[in-house]
Amino acid sequence: KALDLIHERTPIANEDEITAKDLSTIYEEDCYGLQQMRETLPSHCFKQIKEVIHSGSTINHEIAGLIANGMKEWALRKGATHYTHWFQPLTGFSAEKHDSFINKMPSDERVLLELTDEQLIKGEPDASSFPSGGIRSTWEARGYTVWDASSPAFIWQGKNGSVLSIPTAFCSWTGEALDMK
């Protein structure tokens, strides 16, 4: 009976015709792609990240720091309060390790919003370095996330706020791939 009712329904006309150009605009709005990098990074930094994206070469920490700061400032303007290293382990699902931009200044109680080059480039999603002490020592961490500069970071907007999602590859401490990337 339910299937008969579904087949009898009249399709609702879409009043808002969405074109490929509209979809591209919607997609780019929340992605930290080349256009956003061009707008937020110094020219020498933009040139370097374009080379990295196209050739797969490595990036130095100075340039990564500039990119991390540009990405963070862009994400804050979009309402993000946290960032996540987003990866696809061999489980068939995606996974995330969330962190806040908020850090305390070492000299006093002031709050500092930052995303450093090291925080951008590499993460430890297995909880070995969590403040609680985690389940093992940091040097025993079983998996690491590594920033994939060829995939644009993006803003994930949920009902409780926005998060900067940084696409990463997932690998073991020996460099063995632990994902399909």
Disulfide bonds with the S-S distance in Angstrom:
none
